[in-house]
């Protein structure tokens, strides 16, 4: 089996850098949370909005810069308002922290 090049070597990190903005982090967390609340996989959500699963993964990992059209489609499909995709959620405390 041939050796796979590490992600850094493949150029993935350069092509899809992690974006560190509050908006990107909120979008990533909210899309993941709402998708899971619906019981959907990334594949299901991708099919619903007619994009590749990898694009959903990049959104949920803060590596995508979706267009307004994609954001509107995501919101409609997830049955939320566009602005709800960017709401900063309070982090819940994990059981081990209690």
C-alpha positions, 0 to 999 in steps of 0.5 A: 500500500503506498504511503499517503502524504501528510495533510500539510504536504497535500496542500489541504491546509493551504487551500482550506485554512482554519478560519479563526473568526467568531462568525466562522466558529459560530457557523461551524458549531451551529450547522453541526448542532442543528444537523445533529438535532435533526438526526442528519449525517453530513451526507444527508445535509449535503444532498439536501442542499446539493453540495458535496459532503466535503463542503459540509465538513469544511463548514463544520470545521471552520475551513469554508467560506460559503456564499450568501446563497449557500447560507440562505439554502442552509438556513432554509433546509435546517429550518432556521433564520440565516442570523441563527447560523451565526448566533454564539451559543453558550458552551455547556459544561461537560459532566467531568467539569461539574 
